[in-house]
């Protein structure tokens, strides 16, 4: 976003220190100018903020259509840091060992405490962040995606702008037969924050939840999925302004175009259920 040049340089240094072949790097200025960067870094300065998925999609295309020039794309938040120098090698080995593995979600840890927030473990049973597992979604700011996944199922949904874009891609990847892993040994240091710090958080979370269901779920599951999340939101007792924004976003999700509808197969619904997260929650 252009306001963390020191953190960005630290991240780039941590990438440059990775073992094995050099990692090719692209940096996208998402509606903001870029600071001076090493000559070997690919750069793009966008005239406007396209949102998280839109900016990442631009980064994907900087490696050719569908990132065809590379085998794997890593997405790393600009205020993150790779504490280990073996992360790239771990990623290479993981994808080489399992040809069906499409996406890896890293563990995010606070650099001061080493703790991982529950919301950063992409499964329902999130108490133990040191347990690896197959999962049904991933963390967009600390992950690795096989380029063939993007070429097969398409990029992140740019229209989402912020929130749930990872789950949209994950559901399409799972429906195409790919697997997603959460790996605790692939770590990105990132300061512990609350997603509600973003002014539009509540509206976009609600709108995109509806879009996610409308785009990807068989119609019988759409009311069940959204009904569960409506009840969970009320049970969490948000503040009056937050609830007003959430309800506005929920309404917007039904009344605005959500993009192409490609409902997953019932076989994929069962697969998600066996992985511990049926697509009603």
N, C-alpha and C positions, 0 to 999 in steps of 0.2 A: 504493500500500500504506500510505500515511499517514505514512511515516517520512522523507519527502524534501520537506518543504514549500518550502524555498528553491529546490530544483531544479525543482519543479512551477511555482512562480511565474516562474522564468526561462523555462521552456517556454511558459507562457501569454503572456508578454511577446513571445516570438519569433513566436508565432502572430498576436498582435495587430498586429505590424509588417508583416505580409504585404501585398504590393501587391494592388490590385483590391478587389472586394467583401469586406466583413468575413466572416471565417470563424466560423460559429457553433460554439461549444465546449460539450462536455459532459464532466464529470469524474465518475468513479465511484469512491466509497470502497468498495473491495472487502473488506468485513469490517473496515473501520477508519473512524474519524471523519475528516471533511474539515477542512482549515484554512480560515480566512476566505478567500473568493474573490470576484472581481468580481461585481457583481449580475447582469450579463448572461450569466454562465456557468450552464448547466444542470447540476444536481447530483443525485446519488443516493447515499445511504449504505446499503450492504447490511449486514444483521445478521451475515452470515458470509462468509468468503472463498469465492467460487464458482470460483476458479481463473481463469487467464488468459482462456480462451475464454468462460467463463460471464460474467465481468465485462464483456468486450467486447460480448457479446450484449446485456447490459443497456444499454450505451451506444448500441448500434444502435437499440434501441426508444425511446430518448429523443428520436429524430427521427421518431417515428411508426412504425407497423408496417412492418418491413422497411426502415426509414429512408426512407419514402416522401416525407418533407418535403424531402429533399435529393437531389442527383444523385450525390454521391460522399461516402463516409465515409473519413476519415483516421484511422488508429490510430497514436498516438505514445506511446512509453514515457514515464513521468512523470519520469525522470531524463535525458531527451533534450533536445535543443535544435536548432531550425532556424537554422543560421548565416546563411543567405541570406534576403532578403526577397521573393524571386521564386518560392519553391517552390509556393505555391498557384496562381500564374499558370501555371507550367510544368505542373502537374497539370491545370488547366482546358484548356489548349491540347492536351495529349496526348489527353485523352478526346474533345475536340471533333474532333480530326483523324482519329481512328480509332474508328468506332462499334463495332468488334468487340473493342476493348480493354476488358477487364474489371477487371484488377488491375495496379497498379504497385508494384514493390518498390523502395524507396529504397536508396541507398548509406549504410551506417553507418560513420562515421569517428570515431576517437578524438580528442577535442578537443585533447589535448596534442601528439600526434604526427601527426595527420592520416591515420594508417594505417587500412586496412580489413582486418579479420581474414578469412581465407579462408572460414570458416564463415558469414560474412555476405554472401557472394556466392552466390546460390542456383542454382548450376549446378556440374557436375563440373569444367569447365575454369575454375578460379577464380583463376588466377595474376594476371590483370590486372583489378582492380576498376574500372578506368576504361573498360572496354569494355561498351557497352550490348548487350543481346541479348533475344530471346524466351527465356523460362524456363518451368519446369514447377512451381515453387512460389514462395513469397515470404516476406519477413520480417515477422512479425506486429506487431512493435513499431515499424515504420517503413514504412508502406504506405498506399496509397489503393485503395479498392474501390468500383466503381460499384454504387450501391444496387440497380440492376436485377439484378445478379448474385445478391445476397442474396435478393431477392424471388423469383428463379427457382429457385435451387438450395438455399436455406435458409441458416441462420446457421452459425457455427462450432460444432463438436461440443462442447457444454459438458461432457459426461462425460469428455472427455480430461483436463481440469483443467490440464495442462501438458505440452507437447511434441507435435509433429506435427499440431496442429490446423490449422495453415496449409496443410499438404500435403493434408489431407482436403478442405478447402474448394477448394483449387486443382484437385485432380483432378475434383471435381464440376463446377467451372466450365469446365474444359477439355472435359469430356465433353458439356457443354451448348453448346459452340462458341465460348466466349470465349477471348481471348488474355491472356497475362501478360507484362509487360515488366519487365526490370531496367534502371533508369536511374541512371547515375552522377552526373548533375547535380542530382538531387533528393537532398539530403544531410540526414541527421540526425546531429548530434554525440551520441555516447554513449560513456561510459568503457569501455575494453576490459576485458572480464570473461570468466570461464569459466562455461559453463552448469552445470558440475559443482559450483558453489558451492551449489546447491540440494540440500538433504538428500535429497530423494526423486528426484533426477534420474535415476539409473540404473534404478530400478524403473519409473518412468513412461515413460521413453524406450522400454524394452523392451515394456511392456504395450501402449502406444499404437501401437508399430510393428505388433504383431500385430493390434490392432483396425483399424488403417488398411488392412491387407491384407484382413482378413475383410470389411470393409465395402465396399471399392471395387474389388478386383481380381477378374477371372474366376478361377474355382477352379483351373484349371491353373497359373496364375501365382503363387498364394499360397505353395506350398512353395518355389518357385524364389526368390521375393523374400525370404522369411524365412530361407531357407537361406543366401543370400548375406550377409545382415546378421548371421546367427549366426556365420559364418566370419570376417567382418570384425571383429566384436567380439572374438573370441578372438585374432585376429592382432594387435590393438592392445594385448594383454597388460594388461588392467585389473588393479588390485589385487584381492586376494582378497575384501575386503568389497564392492568395487564389482561384481565378477563375481557374487557371491552375490546381491546385490540385483537385478542384471540378470536372472539366471536365474529369480529369483522373479517378477519382472515379466513375463518371457516366458511362464512357466507361467500366470500370472494372465490374460494376454491370451487364452489358449485356453479357460480355464475360466469366464470371466466374460462377461456380456452385452456386446456391442460396439455396440448400437444398430442402426438399420435398415440392412440390406444392400442396396446399390444398385450392382451391379457395372458398371464402365465398359464401353463397347462396344469391340470389337476394333479398330475404326477409331480410337478414342482411344488405345489401346495403340500403334498404329502412329504416331500423331501425336506421342506422347511420345517414341517412339524417334527420329523425325526431328528432334525438338528437342534431341536429345543425351542424353536421360535415359530409357531404357526402364524400365518399372516392375518391374524386377527388382533395382534398386540405388538 
